[in-house]
Amino acid sequence: MPLHLTKVAFGNPSVEHLAERLAQRAGEGPLFLTTRYLPKRHEEVAGTGSLFWIIKHQLVARSAILHFGEAEGGRVAIHIDSALVLVHARPKRAHQGWRYLEHADAPVDLGSGAAGLADMPPALVGRLAELALI
């Protein structure tokens, strides 16, 4: 079973804004985040796990983690896919940095069994999740 990471989407007030920022950054070159330390369980995450994004205290979307690499200043780069996959929103406390998320505890994608939700605009999905309607 894959292992995932969670991270607060700092400075992103909505899923739509996060999707726009990721798309913009993907156009500038490889898409990655930096962190101070390589996760101890990085081999369990790379290639099979995802980075789940927290917005307004909810897990709302995920980006596939492709691999880990080196970044400037001795930091670690977490390379992610630019495609943002919406998930069934699930409450999650905000935290600094990243945290592990076991696969059994990860929310499922909206596209799996949720007729039409994956086709909705991210802003609408985000609002419905805030209201606990999805």
Backbone as CSV, one residue per row, in Angstrom:
resi,resn,N_x,N_y,N_z,CA_x,CA_y,CA_z,C_x,C_y,C_z
1,MET,0.839,-1.181,0.000,0.000,0.000,0.000,0.884,1.244,0.000
2,PRO,0.509,2.221,-0.812,1.315,3.440,-0.849,1.166,4.263,0.435
3,LEU,2.146,5.072,0.673,2.142,6.002,1.788,2.070,7.400,1.190
4,HIS,1.346,8.298,1.834,1.143,9.647,1.308,1.674,10.687,2.290
5,LEU,1.706,11.927,1.832,2.065,13.066,2.665,0.921,14.062,2.656
6,THR,0.778,14.837,3.731,-0.181,15.937,3.760,0.594,17.231,3.943
7,LYS,0.049,18.307,3.385,0.695,19.609,3.492,-0.367,20.691,3.366
8,VAL,-0.227,21.745,4.157,-1.125,22.885,4.047,-0.787,23.638,2.765
9,ALA,-1.805,23.979,2.006,-1.630,24.759,0.771,-1.569,26.233,1.166
10,PHE,-0.462,26.610,1.788,-0.291,27.957,2.346,-0.496,29.019,1.265
11,GLY,-1.279,30.031,1.592,-1.519,31.137,0.671,-2.542,30.832,-0.405
12,ASN,-3.194,29.693,-0.316,-4.210,29.323,-1.292,-5.568,29.277,-0.600
13,PRO,-6.412,30.268,-0.845,-7.705,30.312,-0.165,-8.733,29.327,-0.712
14,SER,-8.464,28.744,-1.886,-9.434,27.830,-2.488,-8.719,26.788,-3.345
15,VAL,-9.446,25.733,-3.678,-8.914,24.694,-4.554,-8.642,25.279,-5.934
16,GLU,-9.519,26.153,-6.387,-9.349,26.773,-7.698,-8.033,27.564,-7.759
17,HIS,-7.753,28.322,-6.713,-6.516,29.099,-6.667,-5.293,28.186,-6.674
18,LEU,-5.344,27.096,-5.912,-4.246,26.123,-5.885,-4.031,25.531,-7.279
19,ALA,-5.115,25.152,-7.959,-5.014,24.584,-9.305,-4.365,25.576,-10.270
20,GLU,-4.738,26.845,-10.169,-4.150,27.884,-11.025,-2.660,28.052,-10.750
21,ARG,-2.284,28.080,-9.475,-0.868,28.235,-9.125,-0.029,27.061,-9.593
22,LEU,-0.545,25.845,-9.424,0.202,24.672,-9.871,0.353,24.672,-11.391
23,ALA,-0.708,25.039,-12.102,-0.639,25.092,-13.561,0.370,26.147,-14.013
24,GLN,0.376,27.285,-13.344,1.318,28.354,-13.683,2.760,27.904,-13.428
25,ARG,3.003,27.292,-12.270,4.358,26.846,-11.941,4.817,25.710,-12.839
26,ALA,3.886,24.871,-13.297,4.246,23.760,-14.184,4.745,24.292,-15.518
27,GLY,4.249,25.437,-15.930,4.692,26.051,-17.176,6.095,26.623,-17.089
28,GLU,6.593,26.795,-15.881,7.919,27.383,-15.672,9.018,26.326,-15.571
29,GLY,8.664,25.065,-15.584,9.654,23.991,-15.460,9.146,22.898,-14.554
30,PRO,10.047,22.025,-14.090,9.618,20.926,-13.216,8.916,21.465,-11.969
31,LEU,7.870,20.805,-11.582,7.074,21.244,-10.443,7.532,20.508,-9.184
32,PHE,8.000,21.271,-8.197,8.458,20.658,-6.955,8.288,21.613,-5.788
33,LEU,8.241,21.034,-4.603,8.229,21.771,-3.346,9.538,21.459,-2.652
34,THR,9.972,22.337,-1.790,11.203,22.049,-1.061,10.894,21.855,0.419
35,THR,11.717,21.043,1.041,11.610,20.785,2.463,13.026,20.655,3.015
36,ARG,13.153,20.802,4.292,14.475,20.776,4.898,15.079,19.377,4.938
37,TYR,14.251,18.379,5.229,14.775,17.028,5.399,14.063,16.037,4.494
38,LEU,14.788,15.039,4.044,14.228,13.943,3.265,13.389,13.076,4.203
39,PRO,12.130,12.802,3.845,11.327,11.925,4.712,12.010,10.570,4.885
40,LYS,12.007,10.056,6.098,12.649,8.765,6.366,12.008,7.645,5.556
41,ARG,10.731,7.773,5.298,10.005,6.736,4.566,9.801,7.126,3.092
42,HIS,10.744,7.900,2.537,10.585,8.424,1.181,10.444,7.329,0.130
43,GLU,11.054,6.180,0.343,10.955,5.103,-0.645,9.531,4.553,-0.735
44,GLU,8.778,4.633,0.355,7.394,4.174,0.351,6.473,5.184,-0.329
45,VAL,6.911,6.438,-0.412,6.082,7.514,-0.951,6.344,7.731,-2.442
46,ALA,7.602,7.764,-2.829,7.989,8.121,-4.204,7.391,7.164,-5.233
47,GLY,6.744,7.743,-6.237,6.221,6.959,-7.347,4.864,6.330,-7.116
48,THR,4.462,6.133,-5.862,3.166,5.513,-5.596,2.271,6.379,-4.719
49,GLY,2.862,7.266,-3.934,2.094,8.099,-3.011,1.708,9.430,-3.613
50,SER,0.936,10.178,-2.861,0.472,11.497,-3.283,0.695,12.508,-2.169
51,LEU,0.701,13.762,-2.552,0.738,14.871,-1.610,-0.695,15.373,-1.497
52,PHE,-1.306,15.204,-0.337,-2.672,15.669,-0.119,-2.623,17.089,0.418
53,TRP,-3.382,17.969,-0.219,-3.387,19.390,0.115,-4.484,19.704,1.128
54,ILE,-4.130,20.510,2.132,-5.074,20.954,3.154,-5.410,22.419,2.887
55,ILE,-6.698,22.695,2.710,-7.186,24.071,2.562,-8.347,24.234,3.530
56,LYS,-8.289,25.260,4.346,-9.333,25.544,5.340,-9.647,24.318,6.195
57,HIS,-8.601,23.678,6.683,-8.703,22.543,7.603,-9.397,21.325,6.999
58,GLN,-9.253,21.153,5.676,-9.807,19.976,5.020,-8.845,19.466,3.958
59,LEU,-8.713,18.147,3.864,-7.993,17.544,2.735,-8.925,17.671,1.541
60,VAL,-8.493,18.360,0.485,-9.407,18.637,-0.623,-8.908,18.141,-1.976
61,ALA,-7.606,17.934,-2.110,-7.057,17.534,-3.403,-5.720,16.850,-3.179
62,ARG,-5.227,16.223,-4.247,-3.933,15.570,-4.145,-3.155,15.738,-5.445
63,SER,-1.845,15.662,-5.317,-0.919,15.668,-6.448,-0.017,14.456,-6.289
64,ALA,0.146,13.694,-7.352,0.997,12.505,-7.290,2.447,12.918,-7.036
65,ILE,3.133,12.195,-6.151,4.549,12.441,-5.881,5.348,11.565,-6.839
66,LEU,6.145,12.203,-7.675,6.907,11.482,-8.685,8.214,10.934,-8.120
67,HIS,8.968,11.807,-7.461,10.236,11.382,-6.862,10.773,12.496,-5.979
68,PHE,11.853,12.194,-5.288,12.538,13.169,-4.436,13.887,13.478,-5.057
69,GLY,14.349,14.698,-4.887,15.636,15.084,-5.445,16.289,16.151,-4.582
70,GLU,17.339,16.742,-5.127,18.058,17.791,-4.415,17.588,19.153,-4.885
71,ALA,17.600,20.112,-3.971,17.246,21.495,-4.277,18.380,22.394,-3.782
72,GLU,18.274,23.663,-4.079,19.302,24.626,-3.674,19.431,24.685,-2.157
73,GLY,20.608,24.997,-1.704,20.855,25.198,-0.285,20.795,23.933,0.547
74,GLY,21.015,22.780,-0.068,21.000,21.536,0.676,19.610,21.046,1.044
75,ARG,18.583,21.655,0.465,17.213,21.242,0.746,16.821,20.062,-0.131
76,VAL,15.672,19.492,0.142,15.157,18.343,-0.606,13.973,18.804,-1.448
77,ALA,13.940,18.368,-2.697,12.833,18.696,-3.600,11.866,17.518,-3.656
78,ILE,10.587,17.818,-3.468,9.535,16.822,-3.647,8.901,17.118,-4.996
79,HIS,9.215,16.319,-5.999,8.694,16.534,-7.352,7.282,15.959,-7.440
80,ILE,6.329,16.801,-7.879,4.933,16.373,-7.955,4.399,16.549,-9.369
81,ASP,3.354,15.810,-9.669,2.658,15.926,-10.942,1.834,17.211,-10.915
82,SER,1.729,17.882,-12.051,0.981,19.138,-12.103,-0.527,18.929,-12.078
83,ALA,-0.987,17.696,-12.353,-2.423,17.415,-12.324,-2.914,17.388,-10.879
84,LEU,-3.944,18.160,-10.612,-4.544,18.222,-9.288,-5.806,17.359,-9.307
85,VAL,-5.848,16.361,-8.447,-6.988,15.441,-8.381,-7.829,15.809,-7.169
86,LEU,-9.089,16.136,-7.391,-9.981,16.477,-6.295,-10.382,15.205,-5.555
87,VAL,-10.492,15.308,-4.235,-10.859,14.168,-3.404,-12.078,14.541,-2.567
88,HIS,-12.742,13.514,-2.012,-13.827,13.776,-1.075,-13.215,14.473,0.131
89,ALA,-13.688,15.670,0.419,-13.108,16.470,1.497,-13.212,15.743,2.826
90,ARG,-12.147,15.858,3.593,-12.082,15.226,4.911,-11.398,16.204,5.860
91,PRO,-11.952,16.393,7.064,-11.337,17.322,8.024,-9.903,16.915,8.363
92,LYS,-9.043,17.910,8.476,-7.639,17.666,8.850,-7.097,18.946,9.465
93,ARG,-6.522,18.819,10.639,-5.927,19.984,11.294,-4.743,20.501,10.494
94,ALA,-4.575,21.800,10.515,-3.412,22.412,9.871,-2.159,22.056,10.672
95,HIS,-1.024,21.990,9.991,0.248,21.691,10.638,1.356,22.339,9.821
96,GLN,2.513,22.439,10.394,3.660,22.973,9.670,4.347,21.836,8.931
97,GLY,4.880,22.135,7.769,5.607,21.133,7.010,4.683,20.065,6.457
98,TRP,5.158,18.840,6.404,4.371,17.726,5.889,4.219,16.668,6.978
99,ARG,3.231,15.813,6.798,2.996,14.691,7.704,2.658,13.469,6.851
100,TYR,2.927,12.291,7.376,2.562,11.058,6.687,1.050,10.837,6.774
101,LEU,0.514,10.165,5.757,-0.889,9.768,5.728,-0.944,8.348,5.180
102,GLU,-1.412,7.425,5.995,-1.543,6.040,5.557,-2.609,5.942,4.475
103,HIS,-2.423,5.007,3.565,-3.354,4.852,2.447,-4.788,4.576,2.924
104,ALA,-4.931,3.794,3.973,-6.261,3.470,4.497,-6.992,4.706,5.021
105,ASP,-6.249,5.729,5.425,-6.844,6.949,5.964,-7.025,8.040,4.919
106,ALA,-6.571,7.807,3.711,-6.626,8.825,2.659,-8.024,8.903,2.051
107,PRO,-8.499,10.114,1.770,-9.806,10.243,1.125,-9.749,9.744,-0.320
108,VAL,-10.880,9.266,-0.816,-10.946,8.750,-2.188,-11.139,9.900,-3.172
109,ASP,-10.738,9.658,-4.400,-10.892,10.661,-5.454,-12.369,10.905,-5.732
110,LEU,-12.688,12.147,-6.108,-14.071,12.464,-6.445,-14.525,11.711,-7.689
111,GLY,-13.630,11.438,-8.602,-13.991,10.757,-9.837,-14.411,9.323,-9.623
112,SER,-14.063,8.726,-8.491,-14.404,7.324,-8.266,-15.733,7.213,-7.526
113,GLY,-16.783,6.968,-8.299,-18.101,6.764,-7.716,-18.897,8.025,-7.458
114,ALA,-18.383,9.184,-7.789,-19.104,10.436,-7.582,-19.504,11.004,-8.932
115,ALA,-20.646,10.632,-9.394,-21.105,11.007,-10.735,-21.121,12.522,-10.915
116,GLY,-20.296,13.010,-11.823,-20.302,14.418,-12.204,-19.492,15.349,-11.318
117,LEU,-19.111,14.946,-10.132,-18.380,15.855,-9.244,-17.018,16.235,-9.806
118,ALA,-16.353,15.305,-10.453,-15.026,15.597,-10.997,-15.095,16.613,-12.127
119,ASP,-16.269,16.755,-12.748,-16.422,17.707,-13.850,-16.798,19.105,-13.380
120,MET,-17.127,19.250,-12.109,-17.510,20.559,-11.570,-16.295,21.455,-11.433
121,PRO,-16.506,22.763,-11.487,-15.394,23.694,-11.255,-14.844,23.507,-9.840
122,PRO,-13.524,23.577,-9.681,-12.938,23.380,-8.345,-13.502,24.311,-7.279
123,ALA,-13.863,25.546,-7.656,-14.409,26.484,-6.674,-15.740,25.982,-6.126
124,LEU,-16.577,25.413,-6.994,-17.865,24.885,-6.560,-17.679,23.662,-5.671
125,VAL,-16.768,22.788,-6.049,-16.485,21.608,-5.237,-15.971,22.040,-3.868
126,GLY,-15.097,23.024,-3.851,-14.583,23.536,-2.584,-15.661,24.088,-1.692
127,ARG,-16.594,24.827,-2.293,-17.701,25.419,-1.507,-18.628,24.328,-0.977
128,LEU,-18.935,23.333,-1.797,-19.770,22.223,-1.353,-19.104,21.455,-0.218
129,ALA,-17.777,21.304,-0.307,-17.038,20.623,0.758,-17.077,21.441,2.055
130,GLU,-16.950,22.759,1.939,-17.029,23.628,3.128,-18.366,23.475,3.828
131,LEU,-19.425,23.282,3.050,-20.760,23.131,3.597,-21.063,21.683,4.013
132,ALA,-20.067,20.817,3.868,-20.190,19.399,4.205,-21.281,18.698,3.394
133,LEU,-21.436,19.139,2.146,-22.422,18.510,1.271,-21.828,17.401,0.430
134,ILE,-20.514,17.370,0.342,-19.839,16.268,-0.350,-18.686,15.787,0.514
